[in-house]
């Protein structure tokens, strides 16, 4: 049987924050699922790293597992910290900046 979730052990309790590690001067990602209607990706950003402004055809929900980031949606900047989440709506430009090292789970949901 082909599994939809990949790059992690199945049927095992995992610490999500430990599934992606910080690396100096880099943004590290681990794709957990990639499909037509859903994308799940873990990220680790070193302080000062960023993803420049772009938009997505799906709603993108960010959940911070660790650290702190400034997330820009349209013209508004939100400071998001560990344990917090924010949704970046489809079609609206957004960007992320690591004000401190941070880890996040990114869930993007697309219309079927």
DANORTA-V730364 format. One record per run of one state. SS is the DSSP state (2 for helix, 1 for strand, 0 for the rest). FROM is the first residue (numbers start at 1). LEN is the number of residues. If there is no record, write none. Layout:
BEGIN
SS,FROM,LEN + SS,FROM,LEN
END
This chain:
BEGIN
0,1,15 + 2,16,4 + 0,20,7 + 1,27,8 + 0,35,3 + 1,38,8 + 0,46,4 + 1,50,5 + 0,55,4 + 1,59,15 + 0,74,2 + 1,76,6 + 0,82,3 + 1,85,4 + 0,89,5 + 1,94,4 + 0,98,4 + 1,102,8 + 0,110,3
END
